[in-house]
Structures are given as structure tokens and as C-alpha cells.
């Protein structure tokens, strides 16, 4: 099952609505990078509110998605990080230095628009 990626003005919006398995996570990574390239998106908001926990592989894939999106010129905002997910990301050393975060999707969109100067 593929994760929908919506275009909203010059940004992409992703809401992950179920726990990720390895294949879905890898497909999402590929799909998002292609969509950034295809649309020349300046920003990406990824809502992970529905993800209660992640394993080390999913954490690495998400960290890679953040870094790869940045390399392609898109600012990333992650919304809805659950406590267990935050703990896992930090314990595994996943770098979130240049990734903006927000509590919910609405605040994430606002933060991205501020960052992009819109």
C-alpha cells in the first residue's frame, strides 16, 4: 500500500495513517523523492501522528527521508511525533538538526510557510 503524497501550492503534504512496514517505508522514501523532483517542491510536511512506535529500520528510513529531502532543496517539517517515536529516534542517533517539528498538521503547515517566507 502506498502512502499518498499531496501537492499544496509549492509544498508536499504527507499524512501517514498506519504503522509502517519495511517495504512501505522504502516505497514512501522513493515516492517522496520522485515527487519532490517532479514538482520542484520547496517544502514537505510529514504527519506521523498515527505512528505509535517505530523499529530501528523504519527510524533509519525516516532519517534518510529527512536528509534526502533537504539535499533536494526541500525544507521538512515533521508533525505529531509520539513520545515513543521521539525516544527511538534519539536513542538510535537519527539526526533531526535541520528538521522542523510541530505538534499537529496545522501548526506544521504554518511553520513551513513561515520558513519559506510566504
Order of alpha helices (4+ residues) and beta strands (2+ residues): beta-beta-alpha-beta-alpha-beta-alpha-beta-alpha
